[in-house]
Amino acid sequence: MMNQYMNNKAIRYFLYSLAFLPIFIFRDFSPGNELRYLSIADEALHNGSIFTFFNHGLIYADKPPLYLWIVMLGKTIFGYHSMFFLSIFSFVPALVVVYIMDKWVGNLLSEKERLIGELMLMTCGFFIGTAIVLRMDMLMCMFIVLALYTFFRMYSGEGKPRDSWLFPIFVFMALFTKGPMGIIVPLVSTVAFLILKKELKTIGRYWGWKTLTVLIILCGVWFAGVYAEGGSQYLNNLLFNQTVNRAVNSFHHKEPFYYYFVTIWYSLAPWSFLVIGILWVGLKKRMVSTDLERFFLAITISTFAILSLFSSKLAVYLLPAFPFFVYLSLLWFKKLGSPRWMYILVGIPAGLLCIALPGIIIAPYFISISALSSSYVVLFAALILSGTGILTLRYLYKHHLNVGIITMGSGMLLAVFTVSLAVSQYNSMIGLSQLCNQAKETAVKKGGVNYYYCEMTRAINLDVYLGKELKKLRICDLYKANSPIKRPAILFTWSKAIERNDSIQVFIKGKKTCQTGIYYYVEIE
């Protein structure tokens, strides 16, 4: 009976969704990018702009419009920013990627083998993380995977006439979601594959007049809209500052060329040892024997290489290659059988899972996580992880490698579901809505206040919660005779700023403060 359930994709996808559902309902927005996107969307709705975006008056051409349109749509429909609505556009694309990859290898692998790939991809650290966090990365990843899947259908002769139109549309949608990466990955991957096949002269079949026409028309409409709203200054920022400058000499996220050689290990965790081990052995043994394997290999290597050459780097930029890392290793996993070293590479993360429960019990004696270790839900999740590790090692000991991998992946998702049930208890550690709501209550009691922030990154975006602009203060402003502070006021800051600056400590001494998590506000009479 259990096998019948697990062989049903709809049921599996429902269970995956169920594991994350409490997070999407009860989690607060993080004060970093998530809150910034909300603030930018609010400003766009207020200004009536469609193609150009600003963050408190400053040009924000970092990202194309698509994701911000989604944020704006949610605010228009619900009247507020809905975590559940926005989560759909991170998590559903993740399921689409899993579905496409499963369908792609459907004729080559058994149901159990495809389930292994599904669970490995769903539980990769940065894949699962990107499916939860409200960003446009997973949406772009979905469009890139769809574009590459469509290309391969065309190449293998399995495509339909509409695929020649869908291919450039998917490429544009990837571009329109997060920028140049959306076109660079499909272009470099397909060119690398055709070079491997010694068929580069056929590139016109895929990147010919039809593809270029679609891309030029759609980009033309986009750029015309940008020019009409923001003029040449905004268009120049979009086309050059956010593309050429970031690639050659980045002003943002600048990292050395070997950056991804380091991040790949934790990005693919807990499967990084197994995936990289299989790919290494497969390359040494020259195991590429089919066009599909060759294409997956071309995607992984070319994406890794081109991103390493760019100046701007973040671990999440490699996300579009993750499905191909996992599924290429899955194809070679079958060919290699079950050598002893595979058991070891799965056993290492399984062994680490075993210490989850004792680790979280003793951790408060060394680091400050007492709030986590005192939660029965978190302790139960740690118990699940430890039990998963023990059970996985037991299956490995009995030479059931496939069952061990399925057990570890399923146990991790069960632990995620368990932890997600308690996420609302830790919103004070995640975001600032609770603190801002308390500040608004204080403001009502005082008949209105002015909001300020000091030594607190991106606090300006708290206007999403407060409904009023915050002004930045320097530490010296707190002590000026002609202080810029208009009283009564509320000053936002955070624990690190207070710990590092004696001047802030002296200023808040004797004043009424309110704290949630690591964030504070100070009432200034």
GUFILUM-425470 format. One line per 2 residues: number of its first residue (from 1); their letters; for each residue x, y, z of C-alpha. Coordinates in steps of 0.25 Angstrom, whole numbers, plus 5000, padded with zeros to 4 digits. Layout:
N
NUM) a) X,Y,Z  ...
***
This chain:
525
1) mm) 5000,5000,5000  5011,5010,5004
3) nq) 5018,5007,4990  5005,5010,4983
5) ym) 5005,5024,4990  5019,5027,4987
7) nn) 5018,5023,4973  5007,5034,4971
9) ka) 5013,5047,4968  5001,5055,4972
11) ir) 5002,5049,4986  5017,5051,4987
13) yf) 5016,5066,4982  5004,5068,4992
15) ly) 5013,5063,5003  5025,5072,4999
17) sl) 5015,5084,5000  5010,5079,5013
19) af) 5024,5079,5019  5026,5094,5016
21) lp) 5011,5099,5017  5013,5104,5032
23) if) 5025,5112,5028  5017,5119,5017
25) if) 5006,5122,5026  5013,5126,5039
27) rd) 5027,5131,5035  5030,5146,5036
29) fs) 5037,5153,5025  5052,5154,5027
31) pg) 5058,5168,5028  5067,5167,5016
33) ne) 5063,5165,5002  5049,5160,5005
35) lr) 5045,5173,5012  5052,5181,5002
37) yl) 5044,5175,4990  5032,5178,4998
39) si) 5036,5193,5000  5040,5195,4986
41) ad) 5026,5189,4981  5019,5198,4990
43) ea) 5027,5210,4985  5024,5206,4970
45) lh) 5009,5204,4974  5009,5218,4980
47) ng) 5016,5224,4968  5008,5217,4958
49) si) 5021,5212,4951  5021,5198,4943
51) ft) 5035,5197,4937  5044,5205,4946
53) ff) 5046,5203,4961  5052,5211,4973
55) nh) 5056,5208,4987  5052,5221,4995
57) gl) 5055,5230,4983  5068,5222,4978
59) iy) 5068,5215,4965  5066,5200,4967
61) ad) 5070,5194,4954  5076,5181,4960
63) kp) 5065,5172,4956  5055,5172,4944
65) pl) 5040,5174,4947  5034,5160,4947
67) yl) 5036,5157,4962  5032,5171,4966
69) wi) 5020,5170,4958  5016,5158,4966
71) vm) 5018,5165,4979  5010,5177,4974
73) lg) 4999,5167,4969  4998,5161,4983
75) kt) 4997,5174,4990  4986,5179,4980
77) if) 4978,5166,4982  4979,5165,4997
79) gy) 4982,5179,5001  4994,5174,5009
81) hs) 5006,5166,5006  5002,5151,5007
83) mf) 5014,5141,5011  5005,5130,5006
85) fl) 5003,5136,4992  5017,5140,4990
87) si) 5022,5126,4994  5014,5120,4983
89) fs) 5024,5127,4973  5036,5120,4980
91) fv) 5031,5106,4984  5022,5103,4971
93) pa) 5034,5106,4962  5042,5096,4970
95) lv) 5032,5085,4968  5032,5089,4953
97) vv) 5047,5087,4953  5046,5073,4960
99) yi) 5034,5069,4950  5042,5073,4938
101) md) 5055,5066,4942  5047,5054,4946
103) kw) 5040,5054,4933  5053,5056,4925
105) vg) 5059,5043,4931  5046,5035,4931
107) nl) 5049,5025,4921  5063,5022,4926
109) ls) 5061,5020,4941  5052,5012,4950
111) ek) 5041,5018,4959  5050,5016,4971
113) er) 5062,5022,4964  5054,5034,4960
115) li) 5049,5036,4974  5063,5036,4979
117) ge) 5067,5047,4970  5054,5055,4974
119) lm) 5057,5054,4989  5072,5057,4987
121) lm) 5068,5070,4979  5057,5074,4988
123) tc) 5066,5073,5001  5079,5079,4995
125) gf) 5082,5091,5004  5081,5103,4995
127) fi) 5070,5096,4986  5061,5095,4998
129) gt) 5065,5108,5004  5062,5115,4991
131) ai) 5048,5108,4990  5045,5115,5004
133) vl) 5051,5129,5003  5043,5139,4995
135) rm) 5053,5142,4984  5052,5141,4969
137) dm) 5063,5130,4967  5055,5118,4967
139) lm) 5045,5125,4957  5057,5127,4948
141) cm) 5062,5113,4950  5049,5108,4946
143) fi) 5049,5116,4933  5063,5112,4930
145) vl) 5060,5097,4932  5048,5098,4923
147) al) 5056,5105,4912  5067,5094,4913
149) yt) 5057,5083,4913  5050,5089,4901
151) ff) 5064,5091,4893  5067,5076,4896
153) rm) 5053,5072,4890  5056,5080,4878
155) ys) 5070,5074,4877  5065,5060,4879
157) ge) 5054,5061,4869  5043,5059,4879
159) gk) 5039,5074,4879  5026,5079,4873
161) pr) 5025,5091,4864  5021,5100,4876
163) ds) 5034,5097,4883  5042,5106,4873
165) wl) 5033,5118,4879  5033,5113,4894
167) fp) 5049,5112,4894  5051,5127,4892
169) if) 5039,5130,4901  5045,5122,4913
171) vf) 5058,5128,4911  5052,5142,4911
173) ma) 5044,5139,4923  5057,5135,4930
175) lf) 5063,5148,4926  5051,5155,4930
177) tk) 5051,5149,4944  5065,5151,4948
179) gp) 5073,5158,4937  5085,5153,4928
181) mg) 5087,5140,4935  5074,5135,4929
183) ii) 5079,5136,4915  5094,5133,4918
185) vp) 5092,5119,4924  5083,5114,4913
187) lv) 5092,5120,4902  5105,5115,4908
189) st) 5099,5101,4911  5094,5099,4897
191) va) 5106,5104,4890  5115,5095,4899
193) fl) 5107,5083,4896  5107,5086,4881
195) il) 5122,5087,4882  5123,5074,4889
197) kk) 5115,5068,4878  5123,5075,4867
199) el) 5110,5081,4862  5112,5096,4865
201) kt) 5108,5099,4851  5094,5095,4854
203) ig) 5092,5106,4864  5083,5114,4855
205) ry) 5072,5103,4857  5071,5108,4872
207) wg) 5077,5122,4872  5073,5126,4858
209) wk) 5064,5137,4853  5051,5132,4860
211) tl) 5058,5132,4874  5065,5145,4872
213) tv) 5052,5152,4867  5044,5147,4879
215) li) 5055,5152,4888  5057,5165,4881
217) il) 5042,5168,4881  5040,5165,4895
219) cg) 5052,5172,4900  5049,5184,4892
221) vw) 5035,5185,4898  5042,5184,4912
223) fa) 5053,5194,4909  5043,5204,4902
225) gv) 5035,5204,4915  5047,5206,4923
227) ya) 5051,5218,4915  5037,5224,4915
229) eg) 5036,5223,4930  5051,5225,4934
231) gs) 5058,5232,4923  5072,5229,4918
233) qy) 5078,5229,4932  5070,5217,4937
235) ln) 5072,5210,4924  5087,5211,4924
237) nl) 5087,5206,4939  5079,5194,4935
239) lf) 5087,5191,4922  5101,5194,4926
241) nq) 5103,5196,4941  5095,5183,4945
243) tv) 5101,5174,4934  5115,5178,4929
245) nr) 5120,5185,4942  5115,5173,4950
247) av) 5121,5163,4941  5135,5170,4939
249) ns) 5138,5178,4952  5126,5176,4962
251) fh) 5122,5186,4972  5113,5176,4979
253) hk) 5116,5161,4983  5131,5162,4978
255) ep) 5137,5148,4980  5150,5141,4975
257) fy) 5149,5131,4963  5150,5119,4972
259) yy) 5137,5123,4980  5128,5112,4975
261) fv) 5138,5101,4977  5136,5104,4992
263) ti) 5121,5107,4992  5117,5095,4984
265) wy) 5120,5086,4996  5109,5093,5005
267) sl) 5100,5097,4994  5098,5082,4990
269) ap) 5098,5077,5005  5095,5067,5010
271) ws) 5097,5060,4996  5110,5068,4992
273) fl) 5119,5056,4995  5111,5046,4987
275) vi) 5108,5055,4976  5122,5061,4974
277) gi) 5128,5047,4976  5119,5040,4966
279) lw) 5122,5051,4956  5137,5050,4958
281) vg) 5137,5035,4956  5128,5036,4944
283) lk) 5137,5047,4938  5150,5038,4941
285) kr) 5143,5026,4935  5138,5034,4923
287) mv) 5124,5029,4925  5117,5039,4916
289) st) 5110,5030,4906  5097,5037,4902
291) dl) 5093,5050,4897  5085,5053,4910
293) er) 5097,5050,4919  5105,5059,4910
295) ff) 5095,5070,4910  5094,5070,4926
297) la) 5109,5069,4926  5110,5081,4917
299) it) 5100,5089,4926  5108,5086,4939
301) is) 5122,5089,4934  5118,5101,4925
303) tf) 5110,5108,4936  5120,5105,4947
305) ai) 5131,5111,4938  5124,5123,4933
307) ls) 5119,5127,4947  5133,5126,4952
309) lf) 5138,5136,4942  5128,5146,4946
311) ss) 5132,5156,4957  5119,5156,4964
313) kl) 5117,5143,4971  5107,5137,4981
315) av) 5105,5122,4984  5090,5123,4980
317) yl) 5094,5128,4966  5098,5113,4963
319) lp) 5084,5109,4966  5080,5106,4951
321) af) 5091,5095,4950  5087,5088,4963
323) pf) 5076,5079,4956  5087,5075,4946
325) fv) 5097,5072,4956  5087,5063,4963
327) yl) 5081,5056,4951  5094,5054,4944
329) sl) 5100,5047,4956  5087,5039,4957
331) lw) 5089,5034,4943  5103,5030,4946
333) fk) 5098,5024,4960  5091,5013,4952
335) kl) 5103,5010,4943  5112,5009,4955
337) gs) 5104,5000,4963  5107,5001,4978
339) pr) 5122,5001,4981  5126,5002,4995
341) wm) 5130,5017,4994  5116,5021,4991
343) yi) 5112,5015,5004  5122,5023,5011
345) lv) 5118,5036,5004  5104,5034,5008
347) gi) 5108,5029,5022  5116,5042,5025
349) pa) 5104,5052,5025  5095,5041,5031
351) gl) 5105,5040,5043  5104,5055,5045
353) lc) 5089,5054,5046  5091,5044,5057
355) ia) 5097,5055,5066  5085,5065,5063
357) lp) 5078,5062,5076  5090,5062,5086
359) gi) 5096,5073,5078  5084,5083,5081
361) ii) 5084,5078,5095  5098,5082,5098
363) ap) 5099,5094,5089  5094,5104,5098
365) yf) 5106,5102,5107  5115,5107,5096
367) is) 5106,5116,5088  5094,5125,5090
369) is) 5082,5116,5084  5075,5114,5097
371) al) 5061,5118,5091  5063,5107,5080
373) ss) 5068,5096,5090  5056,5099,5100
375) sy) 5045,5096,5089  5039,5083,5090
377) vv) 5036,5084,5075  5050,5086,5071
379) lf) 5055,5075,5080  5045,5066,5074
381) aa) 5050,5070,5060  5064,5067,5065
383) li) 5060,5054,5070  5054,5051,5056
385) ls) 5067,5055,5049  5075,5046,5059
387) gt) 5066,5034,5057  5067,5037,5042
389) gi) 5082,5036,5042  5082,5023,5051
391) lt) 5072,5017,5041  5079,5021,5029
393) lr) 5092,5015,5035  5085,5002,5038
395) yl) 5080,5001,5023  5094,5004,5018
397) yk) 5100,4993,5028  5090,4983,5021
399) hh) 5094,4988,5007  5081,4995,5004
401) ln) 5087,5007,4998  5075,5012,4990
403) vg) 5066,5010,5003  5076,5017,5011
405) ii) 5076,5029,5002  5060,5030,5001
407) tm) 5060,5028,5017  5069,5040,5019
409) gs) 5062,5049,5009  5048,5046,5014
411) gm) 5053,5048,5029  5059,5061,5026
413) ll) 5046,5066,5020  5038,5061,5032
415) av) 5047,5068,5041  5045,5081,5032
417) ft) 5030,5079,5034  5032,5077,5049
419) vs) 5040,5090,5051  5031,5098,5042
421) la) 5020,5096,5052  5027,5104,5062
423) vs) 5032,5115,5052  5022,5125,5058
425) qy) 5029,5124,5071  5042,5129,5065
427) ns) 5037,5140,5056  5044,5150,5066
429) mi) 5057,5144,5062  5053,5144,5047
431) gl) 5047,5157,5044  5042,5170,5050
433) sq) 5027,5170,5049  5025,5168,5063
435) lc) 5034,5179,5068  5028,5189,5058
437) nq) 5013,5185,5062  5018,5188,5077
439) ak) 5024,5201,5072  5011,5205,5065
441) et) 5003,5203,5078  5013,5212,5085
443) av) 5011,5222,5074  4996,5222,5076
445) kk) 4997,5224,5091  5006,5236,5089
447) gg) 4997,5242,5078  5008,5240,5067
449) vn) 5023,5238,5067  5034,5240,5057
451) yy) 5042,5228,5053  5057,5227,5052
453) yc) 5068,5216,5051  5083,5216,5055
455) em) 5093,5206,5051  5083,5196,5046
457) tr) 5084,5191,5031  5072,5193,5022
459) ai) 5063,5197,5034  5058,5208,5024
461) nl) 5049,5197,5018  5041,5196,5031
463) dv) 5032,5206,5025  5025,5193,5020
465) yl) 5020,5191,5034  5020,5205,5040
467) gk) 5013,5211,5028  5022,5223,5030
469) el) 5036,5227,5025  5048,5225,5035
471) kk) 5060,5234,5035  5074,5230,5037
473) lr) 5082,5235,5049  5097,5235,5051
475) ic) 5102,5232,5065  5107,5247,5066
477) dl) 5093,5251,5063  5088,5245,5076
479) yk) 5096,5256,5084  5096,5268,5075
481) an) 5091,5281,5082  5082,5284,5070
483) sp) 5078,5269,5069  5070,5265,5056
485) ik) 5061,5257,5065  5047,5262,5065
487) rp) 5040,5257,5078  5033,5248,5082
489) ai) 5041,5238,5074  5044,5223,5073
491) lf) 5058,5219,5069  5061,5205,5063
493) tw) 5074,5198,5065  5079,5184,5068
495) sk) 5087,5177,5078  5101,5177,5070
497) ai) 5100,5192,5069  5098,5193,5084
499) er) 5109,5184,5088  5119,5190,5079
501) nd) 5116,5205,5082  5117,5211,5096
503) si) 5111,5223,5091  5098,5216,5087
505) qv) 5098,5209,5101  5099,5222,5108
507) fi) 5088,5228,5100  5078,5218,5102
509) kg) 5081,5217,5117  5069,5220,5125
511) kk) 5060,5221,5113  5049,5211,5111
513) tc) 5052,5200,5101  5045,5188,5094
515) qt) 5052,5176,5089  5048,5165,5080
517) gi) 5059,5155,5076  5072,5163,5073
519) yy) 5064,5176,5070  5061,5188,5079
521) yv) 5053,5201,5078  5056,5212,5088
523) ei) 5045,5222,5092  5050,5236,5092
525) e) 5041,5246,5099
***
